[in-house]
């Protein structure tokens, strides 16, 4: 296989800030000159967001044929259930905008995956590990095939925990998945007084990223494998409908059993025509005249008596 690396690696045991760290890894060019700054293990948290999730349930049968031993004709059954989550680095805030690249390259790693599996015994303990590979080109059946840089995290959980996660994923009852890791062996960055970094270098297991050691020094820098801290968040969000804009906000909600009455309707009355008004005025004056005459007659009768 032809690994796609542009620079070599060298362990530096006399760093510039020796009061802050005792050793570092440097990238070097073909002439042995240092490229970039000292890279030391990064202990702080890093965040990833899921872009997709899939639940896979598989079975594999293997039988040995042509053997005289009858027991060998019994198939070996291997069943596997796994939740495969495709990840991307979280980048919604400046603190989380981190670029990942393999040691010896400037290529940005685009392939991150989380594999969640149940362990066999309930007495086992949850754990998280990591694995990765530098991009390479290989020849299969006289055809060249190129694999990209990748990092995979393996999260082992209890069977009942896995069943709960699998049910959510299979039912589509998941809106977002966040994965947080910390103290990942094989993750390096420049020293910083902050708990965030914008660049992480990855050192995989294998001989392709060989680190040159100073004469007389026997030391193996941490590589991908152990993950010191891991947290998984599987969230479900519900959006509730808002009231319509024309709803009267001052109106109190009705109690159960309350009958709502329709508001009183005002009826518009048409104005009378002018002739009708004149007739009414004439009748009003006639009424006053008759009332005055009746009053005078009543007074005259009283005085006569």
C-alpha positions in Angstrom: 0.0 0.0 0.0 1.1 3.5 -0.8 0.4 5.9 2.1 -0.1 9.5 1.2 2.3 11.3 3.5 4.3 14.5 2.7 6.4 14.8 5.9 8.2 12.8 8.5 7.9 12.9 12.3 10.5 13.4 15.0 10.3 13.3 18.8 11.7 16.5 20.4 12.8 16.0 24.0 14.2 19.6 24.5 11.2 21.8 23.7 11.2 25.5 23.7 8.8 25.7 26.6 10.3 22.9 28.7 8.6 24.3 31.8 5.2 23.6 30.2 5.9 20.2 28.6 8.9 17.8 28.5 8.5 16.4 25.0 6.7 17.1 21.7 6.4 15.8 18.2 7.5 17.8 15.2 6.8 17.4 11.5 10.0 17.5 9.4 10.6 18.0 5.7 12.9 16.0 3.4 15.9 17.9 4.7 15.1 17.4 8.3 13.9 20.9 9.0 11.0 21.4 11.4 7.6 22.3 9.9 5.1 24.0 12.2 5.0 24.1 16.0 5.5 21.6 18.7 2.6 19.1 19.0 1.7 17.7 22.4 -1.2 15.5 23.6 -4.5 17.3 23.8 -6.4 16.5 27.0 -9.5 18.8 26.6 -12.9 18.0 25.2 -13.8 17.9 21.5 -17.3 17.8 20.0 -18.8 16.0 17.0 -22.3 16.3 15.5 -24.1 13.3 13.8 -24.9 13.7 10.1 -26.7 10.3 9.8 -27.4 7.2 11.9 -28.2 3.7 10.8 -29.1 0.5 12.7 -27.7 -2.7 11.2 -28.7 -6.3 12.2 -26.7 -9.0 10.5 -26.0 -12.8 10.7 -23.1 -14.7 9.2 -23.0 -18.5 8.7 -19.8 -20.4 8.0 -19.7 -24.1 7.3 -16.6 -26.3 6.6 -17.3 -28.7 3.8 -15.5 -31.8 2.8 -14.5 -32.8 6.4 -15.1 -36.3 7.8 -15.8 -34.7 11.2 -19.5 -34.3 11.5 -19.1 -31.5 14.1 -17.3 -29.4 11.5 -20.4 -29.4 9.2 -22.3 -27.5 11.9 -22.3 -23.8 10.7 -20.6 -21.2 12.8 -23.1 -18.4 13.5 -22.0 -14.9 14.0 -24.7 -12.3 14.8 -24.0 -8.6 15.0 -26.0 -5.5 15.8 -24.4 -2.1 15.5 -25.5 1.5 15.3 -23.3 3.4 12.8 -23.2 7.1 13.2 -21.5 9.4 10.7 -19.9 12.4 12.4 -18.6 15.9 11.6 -16.7 18.3 13.9 -19.0 20.7 15.6 -18.5 24.2 14.2 -21.4 26.4 15.4 -19.2 28.4 17.7 -15.6 29.6 17.4 -14.6 27.5 20.4 -15.6 24.3 18.5 -14.2 25.1 15.0 -11.4 22.5 15.0 -9.6 21.2 11.9 -8.3 17.6 12.0 -5.5 16.2 9.9 -3.1 13.3 10.0 0.4 13.8 11.2 2.6 14.3 8.1 -0.2 15.9 6.0 -2.2 19.1 5.7 -5.3 17.3 4.5 -8.5 17.9 6.5 -10.0 14.7 7.7 -13.6 14.4 6.5 -14.5 10.9 7.5 -15.4 10.4 11.2 -17.6 7.5 12.4 -19.0 6.3 15.7 -19.8 2.6 16.0 -22.0 1.7 19.0 -22.2 -2.0 20.0 -23.4 -4.0 23.0 -21.0 -6.0 25.0 -21.6 -9.7 25.7 -21.9 -9.7 29.5 -23.9 -7.3 31.7 -21.0 -7.3 34.2 -18.7 -5.7 31.6 -18.0 -2.0 31.8 -18.8 0.7 29.2 -15.7 1.8 27.3 -14.7 3.8 24.3 -11.7 3.3 21.9 -10.5 4.8 18.7 -8.9 3.7 15.4 -7.8 5.6 12.3 -6.0 5.2 9.0 -3.9 7.5 6.8 -5.1 7.8 3.2 -3.6 5.1 1.0 -3.8 3.6 -2.5 -3.8 -0.1 -3.0 -4.2 -2.5 -6.0 -7.0 -5.1 -5.9 -7.6 -7.3 -8.9 -5.3 -5.1 -11.0 -7.4 -2.0 -10.1 -6.1 0.9 -8.0 -8.3 1.9 -5.1 -7.8 4.9 -2.8 -9.0 5.2 0.7 -9.4 8.5 2.5 -8.1 9.6 5.9 -10.5 8.3 8.5 -11.1 8.1 12.3 -13.5 5.7 13.9 -14.7 5.6 17.5 -16.0 2.4 19.1 -18.5 2.8 22.0 -19.4 -0.4 23.9 -22.5 -0.2 26.1 -24.7 -2.5 28.1 -27.2 -4.6 26.1 -30.3 -2.8 27.5 -28.7 0.5 26.8 -28.0 -0.5 23.3 -31.5 -1.8 22.8 -32.9 1.6 23.9 -30.6 3.5 21.5 -31.4 1.0 18.7 -35.2 1.5 19.2 -34.9 5.2 18.9 -32.8 5.1 15.8 -34.9 2.4 14.1 -38.1 4.4 14.9 -36.6 7.6 13.7 -37.3 9.2 17.1 -34.0 11.1 17.1 -33.5 14.8 16.1 -29.8 15.2 16.9 -26.8 13.3 18.3 -23.8 14.9 19.9 -20.6 13.0 20.7 -18.1 14.5 23.1 -14.6 13.0 23.7 -11.6 14.0 25.8 -8.0 12.8 26.5 -7.9 10.8 23.3 -4.6 9.0 22.9 -3.2 10.0 19.5 -4.7 13.5 19.4 -2.2 16.3 19.5 -2.2 20.1 19.3 -0.1 23.1 20.0 0.2 24.1 23.6 -2.5 26.6 24.6 -3.7 28.2 27.9 -7.2 27.8 26.5 -9.4 24.7 26.6 -10.1 24.9 22.9 -8.0 24.5 19.8 -8.5 25.1 16.1 -6.1 22.3 14.9 -5.6 18.7 15.9 -3.0 16.3 14.5 -3.8 12.5 14.6 -1.2 9.8 15.2 -2.5 6.3 14.2 -1.3 2.9 15.1 1.0 1.3 12.5 4.3 1.8 10.9 3.3 4.4 8.3 3.6 7.3 10.8 7.0 6.3 12.2 8.4 8.8 14.7 12.2 9.3 14.8 13.5 9.1 18.3 16.6 10.8 19.6 19.7 8.6 20.1 19.4 6.7 23.4 15.8 7.5 23.9 13.3 4.6 24.1 9.8 6.1 24.1 6.6 5.4 22.2 4.3 8.5 22.0 0.6 7.8 22.5 -1.3 6.7 19.4 -5.0 6.1 18.7 -6.6 3.5 20.9 -7.6 4.6 24.4 -10.2 7.3 24.9 -10.1 8.8 28.4 -13.6 10.4 28.3 -16.6 10.0 26.1 -20.2 11.2 26.3 -23.2 10.5 24.0 -26.3 12.7 23.7 -29.3 11.4 21.8 -31.9 14.1 21.8 -35.5 14.3 20.7 -37.2 17.8 20.2 -40.9 18.6 19.8 -42.1 21.9 18.3 -45.6 22.9 19.6 -48.0 24.9 17.4 -48.5 28.6 18.2 -51.9 30.3 18.4 -53.0 32.1 15.3 -52.3 35.8 15.0 -56.0 36.8 15.0 -56.6 35.1 18.4 -57.7 37.6 21.1 -54.8 37.4 23.7 -56.9 39.2 26.3 -59.6 36.5 26.3 -59.2 33.9 29.1 -59.3 30.3 28.1 -62.6 28.6 28.8 -62.8 26.1 31.6 -64.0 22.5 30.9 -67.8 22.5 30.6 -68.1 26.3 30.0 -70.5 27.4 27.3 -69.2 30.3 25.3 -71.8 32.8 24.3 -71.5 34.8 21.0 -70.9 38.5 21.5 -73.9 40.8 21.2 -74.4 41.9 17.7 -75.2 45.6 17.1 -77.9 46.3 14.5 -77.6 49.4 12.4 -80.8 51.5 12.2 -81.5 53.4 9.0 -82.2 57.2 9.4 -85.8 58.4 8.7 -86.5 60.5 5.6 -87.1 64.3 5.8 -90.9 64.2 5.2 -91.3 61.8 8.1 -89.3 64.1 10.4 -91.5 67.2 9.4 -94.7 65.2 10.0 -93.5 64.2 13.5 -92.6 67.8 14.3 -96.1 68.9 13.3 -97.7 66.2 15.4 -95.5 67.3 18.4 -96.7 70.9 18.1 -100.3 69.9 17.8 -100.0 67.7 20.9 -98.5 70.7 22.9 -101.4 72.9 21.7 -104.1 70.4 22.7 -102.4 69.9 26.0 -102.4 73.7 26.7 -106.1 74.1 25.8 -107.1 71.2 28.1 -105.0 72.8 30.9 -106.8 76.2 30.5 -110.3 74.5 30.5 -109.3 72.6 33.7 -108.2 75.8 35.4 -111.4 77.7 34.4 -113.6 75.0 35.8 -111.7 75.0 39.1 -112.0 78.8 39.5 -115.7 78.8 38.7 -116.3 76.3 41.4 
